[in-house]
Amino acid sequence: MLKRKLLVKIFVIIIAGLMQFLIVSCGDNVELTDNKLEIRDDLIYEQGKENPFTGTERARVEDKIIEYDIVDGVKHGNFKLSYENGNEAIIGRIENNSNIGKWKYFYQSGKLESEGFFVEDMPEGRWVWYYE
């Protein structure tokens, strides 16, 4: 039982790391679909603008669509990663560039794969995985 708990914690940490990578890197390394955004001084700006960006960014990351809210240049609000077929891959919330609250991960079929909570950008408490 202890070994299983350790494996679950490792898996959650890996998922959290992947999410952090996607969230942090998407401004610099993906083909943007709606806005041409850039990161300057740790804030997100629309290219050619002097004020930090506020709005929703929607971009392609490999074969998925990432969508998140930005307020005054900081990722803050809803986060969604979708498969090309339209099904959600991940949904959650971000406050001040950190994952918070309940996050859900889905199989490509649309069925729930796992769910759990983030506190201060770290997985916290019980996470549940489901067989497809």
DRENNUKOL-919700 format. One record per residue: x, y, z of N, C-alpha, C, CB in turn. Coordinates in steps of 0.001 Angstrom, whole numbers, plus 500000, padded with zeros to 6 digits. Glycine has a CB too. Layout:
N
XYZXYZXYZXYZ
...
This chain:
132
500827498797500000500000500000500000500870501266500000499060499999501220
501948501240500771502840502389500825503500502625499470503905502190501907
503884501537498785504490501655497464503515502281496470504948500281496963
502242501891496532501224502449495635501044503946495882499880501715495822
501013504350497145500875505776497473502058506571496939500752505973498994
503256506006497052504436506677496538504361506824495026505694505915496934
503920505778494327503774505848492877502746506895492467503379504488492321
501649506979493207500619507976492914501192509378493091499383507776493826
501941509596494168502538510917494389503504511271493270503262510961495739
504317510314492848505254510567491760504498510927490485506154509341491524
503421510193490177502620510470488985502025511877489033501502509429488842
501498512259490189500907513597490341501975514668490147500239513751491735
503156514446490676504235515420490516504629515542489049505456515023491364
504662514419488339504986514452486912503925515240486150505104513019486344
502654514981486431501568515710485760501653517199486091500182515142486180
501912517510487365502016518920487754503172519595487013502214519048489285
504290518886486878505429519432486147505106519678484687506611518504486256
504406518720484077503998518882482685503071520080482534503309517611482172
502116520212483437501195521350483368501948522671483527500107521228484451
502860522707484478503633523935484677504423524265483418504585523795485886
505016523236482793505757523449481551504852524031480479506378522138481061
503666523439480301502742523938479282502314525366479562501518523044479196
502011525642480817501521526966481177502608528017481019500998526968482606
503813527705481480504897528682481420505421528847480004506030528271482345
505519527750479253506184527820477961505296528247476812506768526516477647
504004528186476961503143528397475806503273529789475211501719528150476188
503633530795475997503772532140475454504949532289474511503906533120476567
505965531442474649507172531606473859507316530600472732508349531516474741
506744529409472837507139528313471969506033527723471112507712527252472782
504909528339470976503841527744470184503352528717469131502684527311471078
502719528161468148502075528968467113500778529522467699501801528126465807
500684530822467864499485531434468438498436531601467363499810532794469088
497171531377467737496112531419466743495372532747466710495143530317466998
495165533389467849494348534598467879495186535868468064493323534496468990
496043535871469054496827537059469372498304536750469215496525537556470800
499049537750468908500501537623468896500992538175470233501155538387467663
501240537267471155501639537661472500503116537375472719500792536932473551
503683538114473662505069537902474045505207538135475539506016538832473250
506260537560476108506519537742477529507675538718477680506833536382478230
507419539777478466508455540769478789508393541007480288508254542120477984
509529540917480945509591541158482396508557540319483149509370542652482698
508420539047482759507512538085483397506031538436483254507847537976484853
505692539332482341504299539659482056504020539401480578503983541137482430
502759539163480259502355538877478884501838540168478244501264537751478839
502381540458477057501994541652476299501577541230474905503156542688476237
500678541989474306500408541844472890501557542550472166498991542442472491
502072541926471111503216542508470405502911543933469974503590541656469185
503868544814470225503724546209469832502953547062470815503064546281468522
502458546488471895501685547236472895502529547474474135500388546480473269
502232548553474849502991548899476053502321548425477339503193550391476116
501011548194477308500302547758478513500173546236478525498903548420478595
500299545608479715500126544152479801498764543728479249500273543679481261
498730542538478642497548542016477968496504541533478964497935540885477031
495226541786478654494086541216479362493170540617478311493337542293480239
492808539354478519491939538675477570492130537171477660492209539164476144
491685536474476640491818535022476583492776534655475463490439534340476375
493772533866475788494716533369474787494279531977474365496178533351475338
494347531738473077494000530434472505495109530091471524492571530446471798
495766528939471734496924528593470917496972527084470691498229529083471583
497776526693469715497975525271469420499276524824470079498008525005467872
499209523712470820500374523084471427500399521657470898500322523131473018
501333521391469967501398520104469280500030519806468665501833518963470258
499339518758469110498046518401468513496872518784469411498001516906468219
497074519748470324496019520165471244495827521678471172496352519731472688
494692522114471687494388523545471771494430523938473244492985523883471128
495221524961473554495315525462474922494594526799474979496807525601475384
493849527008476053493092528246476215493154528652477683491607528076475737
493517529912477926493602530383479304493355531880479350494973530043479920
492922532342480514492638533755480724493884534467481237491467533935481709
494009535731480827495121536576481246494528537882481761496138536828480067
494985538326482923494541539597483501495780540418483833493650539371484780
495884541585483236497029542483483452498365541772483269496963543088484848
498447540920482238499694540258481895500010538996482679500787541197482073
499098538572483544499321537394484389498238536359484096499322537778485904
498640535086483988497661534013483774496795533916485023498367532635483465
495494534147484845494585534246485984493165533966485501494679535653486662
492635532820485853491276532479485449491192531044484986490796533409484350
490330530790484025490116529429483536491265528955482662488815529349482760
491526527644482736492520526993481895491865525779481259493793526591482712
492110525585479956491558524413479277492518523968478191490160524718478679
492756522660478155493512522037477087492572521044476435494831521348477611
492423521125475098491474520276474376492182519468473298490360521125473752
491648518273473044492115517472471915491563518080470630491678515975472060
492173517729469507491695518258468227490264517846467927492598517797467107
489805516712468504488432516269468268487415517088469065488295514798468621
487901518069469852487013518940470620486839518511472064485678518997469965
487173517276472403487054516817473783488098517503474656487209515285473862
487716517769475906488640518381476851489714517381477248487892518891478095
490946517862477400492047517040477902492318517393479365493330517243477041
492287518695479684492533519183481043491698520431481262494051519478481280
491100520541482444490438521796482833490844522134484268488869521681482705
490989523413484532491344523867485871491327525370485941492709523340486279
491910525895487032491975527345487234493395527745487589490991527798488341
493723528964487203495027529544487498494787530879488199495891529725486190
495543531128489253495543532440489902496986532893490015494849532394491312
497263534066489473498611534635489524499671533636489056498930535100490944
499430533026487902500340532077487258500493530756488005501683532707487104
499642530449488986499731529200489750498442528394489613500020529493491238
498590527078489463497431526190489431496788526180490815497836524743488990
495447526296490842494736526261492121493438525484491949494450527701492644
492897525014493053491586524375493052491572523032492343490587525281492415
490366522609491979490168521296491377490561521299489902488713520855491533
491344520292489513491740520081488134491254518719487696493268520207487963
490830518628486443490371517359485877491140517070484601488846517390485599
491485515783484437492200515309483258491325514261482580493612514722483635
491283514285481240490373513416480502491117512586479460489283514244479830
490589511381479219491058510575478100490599511251476810490525509100478192
491210510885475699490822511470474409489361511167474075491733510943473291
488832510084474619487428509718474393486466510676475088487172508297474878
486981511488476022486134512404476772485818511915478173484863512636476031
486159510665478483485902510121479818486951510632480799485898508572479790
486511510814482047487380511336483093488518510358483397486569511622484365
489744510871483394490923510052483704491367510216485154492074510412482771
491453511485485617491864511741486995491377513117487417493403511635487146
491347513309488741490951514601489280491567514773490658489410514731489344
491870516024490983492441516340492278492606517837492419493781515633492470
493218518228493517493319519647493847494761520131493873492668519914495183
494927521406493485496200522093493614496046523177494672496663522692492249
497057523323495505497148524406496473498518525039496272496943523895497962
498538526330495996499783527054495750500651526339494714500560527225497055
500022525899493625500689525304492474501244523897492719501797526194492042
500869523277493821501331521921494130500122521000494331502239521919495400
500214519742493837499122518800494077498938518597495579499396517446493373
497698518521496009497397518446497435496272517446497670497014519838497993
496371516696498726495285515806499118495123514598498209494008516565499152
493923514115498169493596512886497453493367513157495968492357512229498065
494033512389495133493822512415493690493232511065493305495163512712492904
492287511074492375491599509841491973491835509610490500490076509912492278
492187508366490123492357507961488733491259506984488365493752507333488499
490800507051487127489731506195486641490205505424485418488476507021486310
489743504175485322490000503394484109489054503872483027489826501861484364
489544503884481795488688504337480696487577503332480459489509504544479405
